[in-house]
């Protein structure tokens, strides 16, 4: 099962447990100390504590599931638009102005740091060493690794082993569009 499905299952189980604990506290919890007679609440304190913890455990994965689903839909929609744009580039990419327009469109789908990396790769004619990217201003090895992994996941770059580092190449489809 996917992570988001597990999150939903955990949330449902915890919410059911929460309601069972509350119902038990209202109906079946023993009150041997006469708490109701002295004006104290009908639900014992430990039941309230347990139900609060269960509720928190239920809500965190539920919110994660809801937010993740929304982000996933937006990502799929953006990638579909980008794929259509790349797929329909045969007639348009012959003009120099269209290439710059395509570059702007593609870069709009990327984060600030991803744009920065792609621009550096474009400056180097479509290929660069990962170590060179990590030496850029405000970039470190870990940050560079994460950005490259995300760009690779999106199908924008291809990573090849090159000694102790990696060579980062723009994918062939994008190379036709981005590199003049």
C-alpha positions in Angstrom: 0.0 0.0 0.0 1.1 3.6 -0.6 2.0 5.8 2.3 -1.0 8.0 1.9 -3.3 5.0 2.0 -1.6 3.9 5.2 -2.1 7.3 6.7 -5.8 7.2 5.9 -6.2 3.7 7.4 -4.3 4.8 10.6 -6.6 7.9 10.9 -9.8 5.9 10.5 -8.7 3.3 13.1 -7.7 6.1 15.6 -10.9 8.0 15.1 -13.0 4.8 15.7 -10.9 4.1 18.8 -11.4 7.7 19.9 -15.2 7.4 19.7 -15.1 4.0 21.5 -13.1 5.5 24.3 -15.5 8.5 24.6 -18.6 6.2 24.6 -17.0 3.9 27.2 -16.2 7.0 29.3 -19.8 8.2 29.1 -21.5 4.9 29.7 -19.4 2.1 31.1 -16.5 3.6 33.0 -16.6 2.7 36.7 -16.9 5.7 39.0 -16.1 4.0 42.4 -15.1 7.3 44.1 -18.5 8.9 43.8 -17.1 11.6 41.4 -20.6 12.4 40.0 -22.0 13.1 43.4 -19.4 15.8 44.1 -20.0 17.8 40.9 -17.1 16.4 38.9 -17.4 15.5 35.2 -19.0 12.1 34.3 -15.9 11.1 32.3 -12.9 10.2 34.3 -9.7 12.2 33.7 -7.7 9.3 32.4 -10.4 8.7 29.7 -10.2 12.3 28.6 -6.4 12.1 28.4 -6.4 8.9 26.5 -9.1 10.1 24.0 -7.2 13.4 23.5 -4.0 11.5 22.6 -5.9 9.2 20.3 -7.6 12.2 18.6 -4.2 13.8 18.0 -2.8 10.6 16.6 -5.8 10.3 14.3 -5.7 13.9 13.0 -2.1 14.2 12.1 -2.1 11.4 9.4 -5.6 12.6 8.3 -4.3 16.1 7.6 -1.2 14.7 5.9 -3.5 12.6 3.7 -5.6 15.5 2.7 -2.7 17.9 2.0 -0.7 15.2 0.2 -3.7 14.4 -2.1 -4.1 18.0 -3.0 -0.4 18.5 -3.8 -0.3 15.3 -5.8 -3.2 16.4 -8.0 -1.6 19.8 -8.6 1.7 18.1 -9.5 0.1 15.6 -11.9 -1.8 18.5 -13.6 1.4 20.6 -14.0 3.3 17.6 -15.4 0.5 16.9 -17.8 0.6 20.5 -19.1 4.4 20.3 -19.3 4.3 17.0 -21.2 1.8 18.5 -23.7 4.0 21.5 -24.1 7.1 19.4 -24.7 5.2 17.0 -27.0 3.9 19.7 -29.2 7.2 21.5 -29.8 8.2 20.2 -33.3 6.9 23.2 -35.3 7.5 25.8 -32.7 11.0 25.2 -31.6 12.5 26.1 -35.0 12.1 29.8 -34.1 14.6 31.3 -31.7 12.0 33.4 -29.9 9.8 30.3 -29.3 12.8 28.6 -27.6 13.0 31.4 -25.1 9.3 31.2 -24.6 9.4 27.5 -24.0 12.3 27.9 -21.6 10.2 30.5 -19.6 7.2 28.1 -19.6 9.2 25.2 -18.3 11.0 27.2 -15.7 7.7 28.4 -14.3 7.0 24.8 -13.1 10.2 24.7 -11.1 11.2 26.0 -7.7 13.7 28.9 -7.3 16.7 26.5 -6.6 15.6 24.1 -9.4 15.6 27.1 -11.9 19.0 28.1 -10.7 20.4 24.6 -11.3 18.7 24.3 -14.7 20.1 27.8 -15.8 23.6 26.7 -14.8 23.2 23.5 -16.8 22.0 25.5 -19.8 25.0 27.8 -19.5 27.2 24.7 -19.7 25.5 23.4 -22.9 23.3 20.8 -21.2 25.8 19.0 -19.0 27.6 19.7 -15.8 29.2 18.0 -12.8 27.2 17.8 -9.6 30.3 19.0 -7.7 30.2 22.2 -9.8 26.5 22.8 -8.8 27.3 22.3 -5.1 30.0 25.0 -5.3 27.4 27.6 -6.5 26.4 30.3 -4.1 24.0 29.1 -1.4 24.2 25.5 -2.5 25.8 22.7 -0.6 26.2 19.0 -1.2 23.0 17.9 0.5 20.9 20.7 -1.1 22.3 20.0 -4.5 21.6 16.3 -4.1 18.0 16.9 -3.2 17.4 19.3 -6.0 19.0 16.9 -8.6 16.9 14.0 -7.3 13.8 16.1 -7.7 14.7 17.2 -11.2 15.5 13.5 -12.1 12.1 12.4 -10.7 10.4 15.0 -12.8 12.3 13.7 -15.9 14.1 17.0 -16.5 17.7 15.7 -16.0 19.5 12.4 -16.3 22.2 11.5 -13.7 25.3 9.5 -14.7 28.1 8.4 -12.5 31.3 10.2 -13.2 34.2 9.2 -10.9 33.5 10.4 -7.4 30.7 12.7 -8.5 27.8 12.7 -11.0 27.4 14.2 -14.4 24.0 15.9 -14.7 22.6 16.1 -18.3 19.4 17.7 -19.4 17.0 15.0 -20.9 17.0 14.7 -24.7 13.5 16.1 -25.2 14.3 19.2 -23.1 17.7 19.6 -24.7 16.1 20.3 -28.1 14.0 23.0 -26.5 16.4 24.6 -23.9 19.8 24.4 -25.6 20.4 26.7 -28.5 
